């Protein structure tokens, strides 16, 4: 069975790079009918935040990346980690090092001056003497001193690390007894039976250390996939300005979770020329061995385009539900579906969709000055007044088609063109000269409210003349 995990540290918000990694893990596990686990790596007690941990789970809930079982918190497993530290000590695979920080700093300074790689020299590796008084030891693992550590990475291919170039007897437990990152990650991945470790390639240099721990404890080594980072267009690390935001900021900006996942899956992976993927299609087609070896560039325009495609395609009831988050309730509006269908092709985000919907269902309290000056001139008000009288004399129009038929009859009788009525009518309805089909707008507003909005504009002009 394929088992993957996503293991963030709760020291800040979940950003989109982390969400992409989580998505890749999710897709790999679901493609194989396996398990996707969530582990919160909160051993850094000084920097952990309960709010950040809650925000991570909130992001998972919003995006629909459901994990299996309960969330695992490393902070609840310290006794377990200590037992494995003791196991390595008992088996002679780890040892207590009494070297002080000052001694270590001095040694590294000498090595740097001699143009050597700064490293621990192993002086306590086989120590049998009397420990120095007053020094709380760290625990170091006995790492190999020669040869290389190699593995096949699902993204990068064969990876080789020369032991003498990068490895020494590294610390697995600090002097206060707390275990180190690489140690607890290895223990947890082994005990949680993780088969595929998918993570950012900033963790690549941690892998040889973790392999040393796997081997020392007799654990099976999983498959590794180190995913290149998401960069900006200048090839640098994403900043907040470039899009490295809290995942929930994308919700607040009006992006749909499906669109964000669709965007992220394509940042480093492709399936032919297909751009739009349902989650089911992602699960079916995604192969971690086909992740690009090079970094991907964040492209906000592409995200906006994908989001617009989802707004065009999604069921109206779903969009109505999503708009509640933006304080717009359409559930009881008699023409809610008609309103959504009128606007969906024009909206790139849910924020835009909500704003356009409000502009139609709420009568304007003011009018765009430039539009008013450009279109409310000449006979515009007289034409509006005459059309209002036509509406008052006519039975209620209940559809865009009915309004259009009535308007064409009116224009023909008056010898006018559509442009003579449409723009002034738009300004009366929504306060400006930009809207979807004017007859569609009239249908949403409703016969009597159309009359009332025309009357309001006529009164507005009257006040200006006072």
VOPAGU-2260 file (C-alpha; in pm, 1 decimal, decimal comma):
REM VOPAGU-2260
SITE   aa  ch    i         X         Y         Z
SITE  UNK   A    0       0,0       0,0       0,0
SITE  UNK   A    1     123,6     348,6     -87,3
SITE  UNK   A    2     129,2     579,4     215,9
SITE  UNK   A    3     230,6     943,7     191,4
SITE  UNK   A    4     238,8    1225,5     441,6
SITE  UNK   A    5     246,9    1601,1     456,3
SITE  UNK   A    6     440,4    1727,3     756,4
SITE  UNK   A    7     438,1    2106,8     803,8
SITE  UNK   A    8     580,5    2295,5    1099,1
SITE  UNK   A    9     323,0    2518,4    1274,1
SITE  UNK   A   10     547,7    2822,9    1288,3
SITE  UNK   A   11     352,2    3021,7    1029,4
SITE  UNK   A   12      77,9    2998,9     770,9
SITE  UNK   A   13      54,5    2728,8     506,5
SITE  UNK   A   14     175,4    2886,3     181,2
SITE  UNK   A   15     109,3    2765,5    -170,9
SITE  UNK   A   16     443,0    2585,9    -202,2
SITE  UNK   A   17     344,4    2372,2      93,2
SITE  UNK   A   18      -4,1    2320,8     -46,7
SITE  UNK   A   19     141,4    2201,1    -377,9
SITE  UNK   A   20     356,2    1947,0    -191,5
SITE  UNK   A   21      52,0    1832,8       4,0
SITE  UNK   A   22    -145,5    1800,1    -319,8
SITE  UNK   A   23     126,3    1587,5    -480,0
SITE  UNK   A   24     131,0    1361,5    -172,7
SITE  UNK   A   25    -247,0    1335,3    -177,9
SITE  UNK   A   26    -261,8    1245,9    -547,9
SITE  UNK   A   27       8,0     978,9    -523,3
SITE  UNK   A   28    -167,9     805,0    -235,4
SITE  UNK   A   29    -517,1     823,1    -385,8
SITE  UNK   A   30    -395,5     698,4    -724,4
SITE  UNK   A   31    -288,2     377,5    -550,0
SITE  UNK   A   32    -587,9     357,7    -315,0
SITE  UNK   A   33    -345,8     422,8     -31,7
SITE  UNK   A   34    -336,0     660,9     262,5
SITE  UNK   A   35    -252,5    1028,5     294,3
SITE  UNK   A   36    -150,0    1132,0     644,9
SITE  UNK   A   37    -106,8    1471,5     810,4
SITE  UNK   A   38     166,6    1519,7    1068,3
SITE  UNK   A   39     232,1    1845,4    1250,2
SITE  UNK   A   40     603,4    1878,0    1323,7
SITE  UNK   A   41     580,0    2089,0    1637,7
SITE  UNK   A   42     894,5    1989,2    1826,9
SITE  UNK   A   43    1022,4    2347,3    1819,5
SITE  UNK   A   44     828,0    2443,3    2129,4
SITE  UNK   A   45     957,8    2801,2    2131,9
SITE  UNK   A   46     833,0    2881,5    1780,0
SITE  UNK   A   47     517,0    2671,5    1757,3
SITE  UNK   A   48     178,9    2838,8    1725,4
SITE  UNK   A   49    -155,1    2674,9    1796,8
SITE  UNK   A   50    -312,3    2929,4    1563,9
SITE  UNK   A   51     -76,2    2824,3    1283,8
SITE  UNK   A   52    -157,1    2455,9    1339,5
SITE  UNK   A   53    -529,2    2536,1    1326,7
SITE  UNK   A   54    -476,5    2741,2    1009,6
SITE  UNK   A   55    -306,4    2444,7     840,5
SITE  UNK   A   56    -604,6    2222,3     913,6
SITE  UNK   A   57    -841,1    2498,7     797,9
SITE  UNK   A   58    -656,8    2516,5     464,8
SITE  UNK   A   59    -691,0    2141,3     422,0
SITE  UNK   A   60   -1062,3    2158,7     492,1
SITE  UNK   A   61   -1113,5    2442,7     241,8
SITE  UNK   A   62    -920,9    2274,5     -38,1
SITE  UNK   A   63   -1082,5    1936,7      19,9
SITE  UNK   A   64    -755,4    1747,5      66,1
SITE  UNK   A   65    -891,2    1504,3     319,8
SITE  UNK   A   66    -629,1    1316,1     517,4
SITE  UNK   A   67    -672,0     969,5     664,6
SITE  UNK   A   68    -692,6     907,5    1037,7
SITE  UNK   A   69    -606,6    1155,6    1309,2
SITE  UNK   A   70    -350,9    1433,0    1283,5
SITE  UNK   A   71     -18,6    1326,2    1439,2
SITE  UNK   A   72     151,8    1585,9    1660,5
SITE  UNK   A   73     521,2    1527,6    1720,2
SITE  UNK   A   74     505,9    1712,4    2052,2
SITE  UNK   A   75     305,0    1417,8    2190,9
SITE  UNK   A   76     577,5    1167,1    2099,1
SITE  UNK   A   77     888,0    1282,5    2288,2
SITE  UNK   A   78     899,2     969,3    2504,3
SITE  UNK   A   79     894,9     758,4    2188,1
SITE  UNK   A   80    1184,5     949,2    2036,4
SITE  UNK   A   81    1387,5     923,2    2357,7
SITE  UNK   A   82    1339,9     547,3    2359,7
SITE  UNK   A   83    1497,6     522,4    2014,0
SITE  UNK   A   84    1785,2     748,2    2117,7
SITE  UNK   A   85    1848,0     511,6    2407,9
SITE  UNK   A   86    1825,8     212,3    2175,3
SITE  UNK   A   87    2108,0     352,6    1961,5
SITE  UNK   A   88    2314,5     429,1    2272,0
SITE  UNK   A   89    2263,4      75,5    2404,9
SITE  UNK   A   90    2366,6     -73,9    2070,1
SITE  UNK   A   91    2679,5     141,6    2045,7
SITE  UNK   A   92    2547,8     320,1    1736,0
SITE  UNK   A   93    2533,2     658,1    1909,8
SITE  UNK   A   94    2732,1     821,7    2187,8
SITE  UNK   A   95    2741,4    1112,3    2429,6
SITE  UNK   A   96    2953,2    1406,0    2319,7
SITE  UNK   A   97    3077,9    1644,2    2589,9
SITE  UNK   A   98    3229,7    1902,0    2360,9
SITE  UNK   A   99    3121,1    2250,7    2465,3
SITE  UNK   A  100    2987,1    2504,6    2221,6
SITE  UNK   A  101    3299,4    2715,9    2272,3
SITE  UNK   A  102    3524,6    2420,7    2190,0
SITE  UNK   A  103    3319,8    2336,7    1883,5
SITE  UNK   A  104    3327,6    2697,5    1760,8
SITE  UNK   A  105    3703,3    2717,0    1810,0
SITE  UNK   A  106    3759,8    2390,8    1623,0
SITE  UNK   A  107    3547,4    2504,5    1330,5
SITE  UNK   A  108    3731,4    2835,7    1316,7
SITE  UNK   A  109    4063,0    2650,5    1293,0
SITE  UNK   A  110    3927,0    2426,2    1018,1
SITE  UNK   A  111    3796,7    2724,1     822,4
SITE  UNK   A  112    4132,4    2901,0     856,5
SITE  UNK   A  113    4301,5    2587,4     721,6
SITE  UNK   A  114    4053,0    2587,3     430,7
SITE  UNK   A  115    3893,6    2265,9     552,4
SITE  UNK   A  116    3524,6    2183,5     569,5
SITE  UNK   A  117    3400,4    2275,8     918,6
SITE  UNK   A  118    3295,0    1952,5    1085,9
SITE  UNK   A  119    3289,4    1769,4    1415,2
SITE  UNK   A  120    3609,1    1563,1    1446,7
SITE  UNK   A  121    3456,4    1268,0    1632,5
SITE  UNK   A  122    3671,3    1309,1    1942,8
SITE  UNK   A  123    3411,4    1150,2    2173,4
SITE  UNK   A  124    3311,1     875,3    1928,8
SITE  UNK   A  125    3495,6     602,8    2118,2
SITE  UNK   A  126    3553,5     791,6    2443,0
SITE  UNK   A  127    3596,9     572,9    2751,8
SITE  UNK   A  128    3744,3     821,0    2997,0
SITE  UNK   A  129    3592,7    1034,0    3270,1
SITE  UNK   A  130    3336,8    1282,8    3132,4
SITE  UNK   A  131    3416,4    1649,1    3200,3
SITE  UNK   A  132    3225,0    1789,1    3495,5
SITE  UNK   A  133    2935,1    2028,7    3446,8
SITE  UNK   A  134    2875,6    1954,5    3078,6
SITE  UNK   A  135    2539,0    1820,3    2963,4
SITE  UNK   A  136    2620,8    1604,4    2661,5
SITE  UNK   A  137    2451,4    1595,8    2325,2
SITE  UNK   A  138    2388,5    1260,3    2158,5
SITE  UNK   A  139    2560,1    1199,8    1826,7
SITE  UNK   A  140    2503,5     911,2    1588,4
SITE  UNK   A  141    2796,0     718,7    1446,5
SITE  UNK   A  142    2782,8     809,5    1080,1
SITE  UNK   A  143    2992,1     634,6     814,3
SITE  UNK   A  144    3332,5     798,2     765,7
SITE  UNK   A  145    3399,3     704,4     406,0
SITE  UNK   A  146    3226,4     600,7      87,3
SITE  UNK   A  147    2905,8     753,1     -38,9
SITE  UNK   A  148    2534,7     752,7      33,6
SITE  UNK   A  149    2325,7     701,5    -279,0
SITE  UNK   A  150    1959,1     672,6    -360,5
SITE  UNK   A  151    1730,5     705,3    -659,3
SITE  UNK   A  152    1513,3    1012,1    -635,2
SITE  UNK   A  153    1184,4    1000,2    -824,4
SITE  UNK   A  154    1238,1    1353,4    -954,2
SITE  UNK   A  155    1614,2    1400,5    -972,3
SITE  UNK   A  156    1723,5    1048,1   -1062,1
SITE  UNK   A  157    2037,4     900,2    -906,7
SITE  UNK   A  158    2174,2    1110,6    -622,4
SITE  UNK   A  159    2516,6    1054,4    -468,7
SITE  UNK   A  160    2661,9    1215,0    -155,8
SITE  UNK   A  161    3030,6    1172,8     -74,1
SITE  UNK   A  162    3042,1    1109,8     300,0
SITE  UNK   A  163    3372,3    1288,0     353,2
SITE  UNK   A  164    3239,8    1600,5     184,0
SITE  UNK   A  165    2923,3    1653,6     383,8
SITE  UNK   A  166    2871,4    1414,4     673,9
SITE  UNK   A  167    3000,0    1390,2    1028,4
SITE  UNK   A  168    2863,5    1238,7    1348,7
SITE  UNK   A  169    2560,3    1466,0    1362,1
SITE  UNK   A  170    2349,8    1535,4    1670,2
SITE  UNK   A  171    2028,6    1338,2    1720,6
SITE  UNK   A  172    1943,3    1474,6    2067,6
SITE  UNK   A  173    2035,2    1810,6    2218,9
SITE  UNK   A  174    2186,3    1860,4    2563,1
SITE  UNK   A  175    1838,9    1921,4    2709,9
SITE  UNK   A  176    1724,4    1584,4    2575,2
SITE  UNK   A  177    1506,2    1715,0    2290,9
SITE  UNK   A  178    1551,9    1521,0    1966,6
SITE  UNK   A  179    1659,0    1691,2    1643,4
SITE  UNK   A  180    1459,6    1735,0    1325,7
SITE  UNK   A  181    1618,1    1464,8    1112,3
SITE  UNK   A  182    1588,2    1209,3    1390,5
SITE  UNK   A  183    1217,6    1260,0    1464,2
SITE  UNK   A  184    1126,7    1279,2    1094,0
SITE  UNK   A  185    1293,4     945,0    1030,1
SITE  UNK   A  186    1131,2     778,8    1331,8
SITE  UNK   A  187     786,6     905,2    1238,9
SITE  UNK   A  188     811,9     820,5     870,4
SITE  UNK   A  189     923,2     467,9     958,2
SITE  UNK   A  190     661,7     403,9    1227,2
SITE  UNK   A  191     383,6     558,7    1016,1
SITE  UNK   A  192     496,0     322,7     736,4
SITE  UNK   A  193     543,8     603,1     486,5
SITE  UNK   A  194     633,6     449,0     152,0
SITE  UNK   A  195     680,3     766,9     -52,4
SITE  UNK   A  196     833,5    1085,6      87,4
SITE  UNK   A  197     742,7    1379,5    -136,6
SITE  UNK   A  198     884,1    1712,4     -24,2
SITE  UNK   A  199    1061,3    2028,3    -138,6
SITE  UNK   A  200    1413,5    1993,5    -271,2
SITE  UNK   A  201    1536,6    2217,8       9,8
SITE  UNK   A  202    1523,7    1892,2     210,6
SITE  UNK   A  203    1755,8    1706,9     -27,8
SITE  UNK   A  204    2060,8    1759,6     193,8
SITE  UNK   A  205    1869,4    1611,3     490,5
SITE  UNK   A  206    1816,1    1282,9     309,7
SITE  UNK   A  207    2163,3    1126,8     362,2
SITE  UNK   A  208    2138,3    1196,2     735,4
SITE  UNK   A  209    1797,6    1034,0     746,7
SITE  UNK   A  210    1927,5     733,4     553,9
SITE  UNK   A  211    2199,7     694,6     818,7
SITE  UNK   A  212    1926,4     685,2    1084,2
SITE  UNK   A  213    1710,0     443,4     883,5
SITE  UNK   A  214    2005,2     207,3     852,6
SITE  UNK   A  215    2108,9     238,2    1217,9
SITE  UNK   A  216    1759,0     143,1    1335,8
SITE  UNK   A  217    1697,9    -121,7    1070,8
SITE  UNK   A  218    1405,6      62,3     915,0
SITE  UNK   A  219    1301,8      28,6     552,9
SITE  UNK   A  220    1403,1     329,4     345,8
SITE  UNK   A  221    1111,5     489,6     155,2
SITE  UNK   A  222    1112,7     628,6    -195,2
SITE  UNK   A  223    1210,1     993,8    -213,7
SITE  UNK   A  224    1079,3    1265,2    -444,7
SITE  UNK   A  225    1234,9    1609,0    -402,6
SITE  UNK   A  226    1022,9    1871,3    -575,9
SITE  UNK   A  227    1181,5    2193,7    -709,0
SITE  UNK   A  228    1064,7    2516,8    -553,2
SITE  UNK   A  229     815,9    2763,7    -698,9
SITE  UNK   A  230     999,7    3078,8    -804,2
SITE  UNK   A  231     898,9    3421,8    -928,1
SITE  UNK   A  232     961,1    3540,6   -1283,4
SITE  UNK   A  233    1308,2    3660,1   -1186,2
SITE  UNK   A  234    1401,4    3309,2   -1074,4
SITE  UNK   A  235    1405,7    3405,8    -708,5
SITE  UNK   A  236    1221,2    3270,6    -406,8
SITE  UNK   A  237     857,8    3376,7    -395,8
SITE  UNK   A  238     774,9    3675,8    -179,1
SITE  UNK   A  239     431,0    3781,0     -60,8
SITE  UNK   A  240     419,9    4025,7    -350,5
SITE  UNK   A  241     475,2    3737,1    -593,2
SITE  UNK   A  242     204,9    3513,2    -447,6
SITE  UNK   A  243     367,1    3341,3    -146,9
SITE  UNK   A  244      60,8    3406,7      63,0
SITE  UNK   A  245    -130,1    3219,6     327,5
SITE  UNK   A  246    -345,9    2968,4     139,5
SITE  UNK   A  247    -654,6    3119,3     301,4
SITE  UNK   A  248    -566,3    3457,7     149,3
SITE  UNK   A  249    -654,4    3302,9    -186,2
SITE  UNK   A  250    -998,0    3221,0     -50,3
SITE  UNK   A  251   -1037,5    3577,6      69,4
SITE  UNK   A  252    -926,8    3701,1    -274,1
SITE  UNK   A  253   -1209,5    3508,0    -439,4
SITE  UNK   A  254   -1035,3    3200,4    -575,7
SITE  UNK   A  255   -1209,8    2865,2    -580,1
SITE  UNK   A  256   -1024,7    2577,8    -411,2
SITE  UNK   A  257   -1054,7    2360,3    -722,4
SITE  UNK   A  258    -896,8    2634,8    -931,5
SITE  UNK   A  259    -607,8    2682,0    -689,1
SITE  UNK   A  260    -535,3    2306,9    -683,7
SITE  UNK   A  261    -563,1    2291,5   -1063,4
SITE  UNK   A  262    -315,2    2578,9   -1089,3
SITE  UNK   A  263     -71,1    2419,3    -844,5
SITE  UNK   A  264     -74,4    2073,7   -1002,3
SITE  UNK   A  265      38,8    2232,4   -1328,9
SITE  UNK   A  266     330,5    2410,9   -1159,2
SITE  UNK   A  267     583,6    2140,2   -1229,0
SITE  UNK   A  268     374,9    1867,5   -1393,6
SITE  UNK   A  269     173,4    1828,7   -1712,0
SITE  UNK   A  270     -49,2    1580,6   -1892,4
SITE  UNK   A  271     -31,2    1654,5   -2262,4
SITE  UNK   A  272    -181,9    1991,8   -2341,3
SITE  UNK   A  273    -464,8    1962,6   -2088,1
SITE  UNK   A  274    -504,7    2268,2   -1866,4
SITE  UNK   A  275    -822,2    2209,2   -1667,7
SITE  UNK   A  276    -835,3    1903,8   -1440,8
SITE  UNK   A  277   -1099,0    1783,2   -1200,5
SITE  UNK   A  278    -962,7    1634,8    -880,3
SITE  UNK   A  279   -1059,9    1291,8   -1010,0
SITE  UNK   A  280    -855,2    1350,9   -1325,2
SITE  UNK   A  281    -559,1    1468,0   -1120,8
SITE  UNK   A  282    -573,7    1146,2    -919,8
SITE  UNK   A  283    -599,9     939,1   -1235,5
SITE  UNK   A  284    -321,3    1104,1   -1434,6
SITE  UNK   A  285     -67,2    1231,9   -1181,2
SITE  UNK   A  286     266,8    1051,1   -1178,4
SITE  UNK   A  287     536,5    1183,4    -941,1
SITE  UNK   A  288     806,9    1044,6   -1170,3
SITE  UNK   A  289     699,4    1302,0   -1427,8
SITE  UNK   A  290     747,7    1604,9   -1203,3
SITE  UNK   A  291     974,5    1856,1   -1372,5
SITE  UNK   A  292    1334,6    1861,7   -1255,4
SITE  UNK   A  293    1355,2    2239,9   -1288,3
SITE  UNK   A  294    1178,3    2501,2   -1077,7
SITE  UNK   A  295     844,2    2644,6   -1190,7
SITE  UNK   A  296     751,9    3012,8   -1211,5
SITE  UNK   A  297     442,3    3146,2   -1038,4
SITE  UNK   A  298     209,4    3304,3   -1294,4
SITE  UNK   A  299     -78,1    3498,3   -1142,5
SITE  UNK   A  300    -237,5    3558,6   -1481,6
SITE  UNK   A  301    -263,6    3182,5   -1532,0
SITE  UNK   A  302    -422,8    3140,1   -1189,5
SITE  UNK   A  303    -678,8    3410,5   -1269,8
SITE  UNK   A  304    -755,6    3245,4   -1605,1
SITE  UNK   A  305    -805,8    2903,6   -1446,2
SITE  UNK   A  306   -1028,1    3052,0   -1176,3
SITE  UNK   A  307   -1240,4    3219,4   -1443,7
SITE  UNK   A  308   -1283,8    2884,7   -1622,2
SITE  UNK   A  309   -1415,6    2727,8   -1301,8
SITE  UNK   A  310   -1658,0    3014,9   -1241,1
SITE  UNK   A  311   -1791,0    2964,3   -1594,2
SITE  UNK   A  312   -1839,5    2589,9   -1542,4
SITE  UNK   A  313   -1947,9    2542,1   -1182,8
SITE  UNK   A  314   -2306,3    2468,2   -1085,5
SITE  UNK   A  315   -2496,6    2786,4    -997,7
SITE  UNK   A  316   -2599,0    2651,6    -656,2
SITE  UNK   A  317   -2232,3    2598,8    -568,9
SITE  UNK   A  318   -2144,3    2955,5    -668,7
SITE  UNK   A  319   -2439,3    3090,3    -470,4
SITE  UNK   A  320   -2308,6    2902,1    -167,2
SITE  UNK   A  321   -1954,6    3034,5    -221,3
SITE  UNK   A  322   -2080,1    3392,8    -238,9
SITE  UNK   A  323   -2211,6    3370,7     116,7
SITE  UNK   A  324   -1849,8    3396,6     233,5
SITE  UNK   A  325   -1843,3    3743,1      71,9
SITE  UNK   A  326   -2156,1    3852,5     260,6
SITE  UNK   A  327   -2386,3    3808,8     -34,9
SITE  UNK   A  328   -2693,7    3593,2      19,3
SITE  UNK   A  329   -2878,4    3497,3    -297,4
SITE  UNK   A  330   -3050,7    3187,1    -162,1
SITE  UNK   A  331   -3391,0    3358,2    -145,8
SITE  UNK   A  332   -3354,5    3568,6    -458,3
SITE  UNK   A  333   -3615,5    3455,6    -714,0
SITE  UNK   A  334   -3372,9    3490,3   -1004,5
SITE  UNK   A  335   -3049,0    3384,6    -837,5
SITE  UNK   A  336   -2962,9    3127,1   -1104,3
SITE  UNK   A  337   -3039,9    3371,1   -1384,0
SITE  UNK   A  338   -2817,9    3630,4   -1214,0
SITE  UNK   A  339   -2526,7    3386,1   -1182,8
SITE  UNK   A  340   -2558,5    3279,9   -1546,2
SITE  UNK   A  341   -2570,5    3643,7   -1653,7
SITE  UNK   A  342   -2245,2    3724,9   -1473,0
SITE  UNK   A  343   -2034,4    3408,7   -1468,1
SITE  UNK   A  344   -1864,8    3472,9   -1803,9
SITE  UNK   A  345   -1752,7    3818,7   -1690,8
SITE  UNK   A  346   -1610,1    3735,2   -1346,5
SITE  UNK   A  347   -1251,9    3625,5   -1288,7
SITE  UNK   A  348   -1288,0    3588,8    -911,3
SITE  UNK   A  349   -1569,9    3541,4    -663,4
SITE  UNK   A  350   -1500,2    3892,8    -536,2
SITE  UNK   A  351   -1575,1    4029,4    -882,6
SITE  UNK   A  352   -1881,7    3807,1    -910,0
SITE  UNK   A  353   -2013,6    3931,3    -575,2
SITE  UNK   A  354   -1947,7    4296,1    -661,7
SITE  UNK   A  355   -2122,2    4267,0    -999,0
SITE  UNK   A  356   -2417,5    4088,4    -841,4
SITE  UNK   A  357   -2454,7    4358,6    -575,1
SITE  UNK   A  358   -2445,5    4627,3    -842,7
SITE  UNK   A  359   -2751,2    4469,2   -1000,7
SITE  UNK   A  360   -2961,0    4360,7    -703,2
SITE  UNK   A  361   -2895,0    4677,2    -498,6
SITE  UNK   A  362   -3029,2    5002,6    -638,0
SITE  UNK   A  363   -2750,7    5256,9    -696,2
SITE  UNK   A  364   -2716,3    5533,1    -440,3
SITE  UNK   A  365   -2499,4    5741,9    -670,2
SITE  UNK   A  366   -2396,4    5751,2   -1033,5
SITE  UNK   A  367   -2057,0    5736,9   -1202,2
SITE  UNK   A  368   -1974,6    6100,0   -1284,3
SITE  UNK   A  369   -1795,8    6030,1   -1613,9
SITE  UNK   A  370   -2068,5    5795,7   -1738,2
SITE  UNK   A  371   -2338,5    6039,9   -1633,1
SITE  UNK   A  372   -2171,8    6329,7   -1816,3
SITE  UNK   A  373   -2114,1    6120,4   -2129,0
SITE  UNK   A  374   -2456,1    5959,6   -2165,4
SITE  UNK   A  375   -2710,7    6165,4   -1969,7
SITE  UNK   A  376   -2731,7    6451,6   -2214,8
SITE  UNK   A  377   -2957,2    6574,8   -2492,2
SITE  UNK   A  378   -3287,0    6385,7   -2489,9
SITE  UNK   A  379   -3157,0    6102,5   -2266,0
SITE  UNK   A  380   -3375,2    6188,0   -1968,0
SITE  UNK   A  381   -3680,8    6247,8   -2184,9
SITE  UNK   A  382   -3627,3    5909,2   -2350,4
SITE  UNK   A  383   -3593,5    5742,9   -2010,6
SITE  UNK   A  384   -3907,9    5914,0   -1886,4
SITE  UNK   A  385   -4100,4    5800,7   -2193,7
SITE  UNK   A  386   -3973,4    5444,4   -2156,2
SITE  UNK   A  387   -4078,8    5448,2   -1791,5
SITE  UNK   A  388   -4427,6    5548,0   -1899,0
SITE  UNK   A  389   -4428,1    5260,2   -2149,3
SITE  UNK   A  390   -4329,5    5020,8   -1871,7
SITE  UNK   A  391   -4602,7    5158,0   -1644,5
SITE  UNK   A  392   -4861,3    5108,7   -1917,3
SITE  UNK   A  393   -4749,9    4758,4   -2000,5
SITE  UNK   A  394   -4810,8    4435,2   -1819,6
SITE  UNK   A  395   -4515,4    4310,7   -1613,9
SITE  UNK   A  396   -4217,2    4185,4   -1812,5
SITE  UNK   A  397   -4085,3    3866,5   -1656,9
SITE  UNK   A  398   -3786,7    3785,5   -1878,1
SITE  UNK   A  399   -3499,6    3943,8   -2068,9
SITE  UNK   A  400   -3674,4    3855,2   -2393,3
SITE  UNK   A  401   -3993,4    4036,0   -2285,6
SITE  UNK   A  402   -3799,5    4349,8   -2193,2
SITE  UNK   A  403   -3615,7    4337,5   -2525,9
SITE  UNK   A  404   -3938,5    4306,1   -2727,6
SITE  UNK   A  405   -4094,1    4596,8   -2539,8
SITE  UNK   A  406   -3781,5    4812,2   -2580,1
SITE  UNK   A  407   -3762,7    4747,7   -2955,2
SITE  UNK   A  408   -4129,0    4844,3   -2994,7
SITE  UNK   A  409   -4062,6    5163,9   -2797,4
SITE  UNK   A  410   -3753,9    5252,7   -3001,9
SITE  UNK   A  411   -3934,3    5191,1   -3328,5
SITE  UNK   A  412   -4226,8    5411,1   -3225,5
SITE  UNK   A  413   -3992,4    5691,8   -3119,5
SITE  UNK   A  414   -3758,6    5657,5   -3414,4
SITE  UNK   A  415   -3463,5    5589,4   -3182,4
SITE  UNK   A  416   -3171,8    5349,0   -3188,3
SITE  UNK   A  417   -3076,5    5110,5   -2910,8
SITE  UNK   A  418   -2775,4    5323,0   -2813,0
SITE  UNK   A  419   -3012,9    5610,5   -2737,1
SITE  UNK   A  420   -3171,6    5406,4   -2458,9
SITE  UNK   A  421   -2930,2    5134,3   -2352,1
SITE  UNK   A  422   -2655,8    5337,6   -2185,0
SITE  UNK   A  423   -2886,6    5579,7   -1997,4
SITE  UNK   A  424   -3084,8    5275,8   -1889,4
SITE  UNK   A  425   -2769,1    5106,3   -1762,9
SITE  UNK   A  426   -2677,1    5411,4   -1559,0
SITE  UNK   A  427   -3024,3    5412,5   -1407,4
SITE  UNK   A  428   -3003,8    5043,7   -1322,8
SITE  UNK   A  429   -2646,5    4999,3   -1191,4
SITE  UNK   A  430   -2506,0    5350,2   -1153,4
SITE  UNK   A  431   -2257,9    5318,9   -1441,1
SITE  UNK   A  432   -2226,3    5243,7   -1810,7
SITE  UNK   A  433   -2082,2    4893,3   -1772,0
SITE  UNK   A  434   -2297,7    4586,5   -1715,9
SITE  UNK   A  435   -2391,7    4259,4   -1884,1
SITE  UNK   A  436   -2677,5    4250,5   -2135,0
SITE  UNK   A  437   -2903,0    4539,4   -2037,6
SITE  UNK   A  438   -3214,9    4330,2   -2090,2
SITE  UNK   A  439   -3073,2    4053,3   -1873,2
SITE  UNK   A  440   -3011,0    4313,1   -1603,9
SITE  UNK   A  441   -3369,9    4441,6   -1632,5
SITE  UNK   A  442   -3498,6    4086,9   -1595,0
SITE  UNK   A  443   -3304,5    4037,6   -1270,9
SITE  UNK   A  444   -3412,2    4371,4   -1126,3
SITE  UNK   A  445   -3779,0    4312,4   -1209,2
SITE  UNK   A  446   -4046,0    4524,3   -1378,1
SITE  UNK   A  447   -4150,6    4744,8   -1085,9
SITE  UNK   A  448   -3795,7    4796,3    -960,9
SITE  UNK   A  449   -3685,1    4900,6   -1310,3
SITE  UNK   A  450   -3950,8    5170,9   -1302,1
SITE  UNK   A  451   -3837,7    5278,5    -956,4
SITE  UNK   A  452   -3470,7    5303,5   -1058,1
SITE  UNK   A  453   -3554,5    5512,8   -1363,5
SITE  UNK   A  454   -3759,6    5740,6   -1140,4
SITE  UNK   A  455   -3464,7    5769,6    -900,8
SITE  UNK   A  456   -3234,1    5879,8   -1181,1
SITE  UNK   A  457   -3490,0    6135,1   -1299,9
SITE  UNK   A  458   -3515,4    6272,5    -948,5
SITE  UNK   A  459   -3138,5    6278,6    -920,6
SITE  UNK   A  460   -3121,3    6509,9   -1223,3
SITE  UNK   A  461   -3391,7    6723,8   -1074,5
SITE  UNK   A  462   -3186,1    6772,4    -758,6
SITE  UNK   A  463   -2886,1    6876,8    -965,9
SITE  UNK   A  464   -3095,8    7149,6   -1127,4
SITE  UNK   A  465   -3203,1    7295,7    -793,4
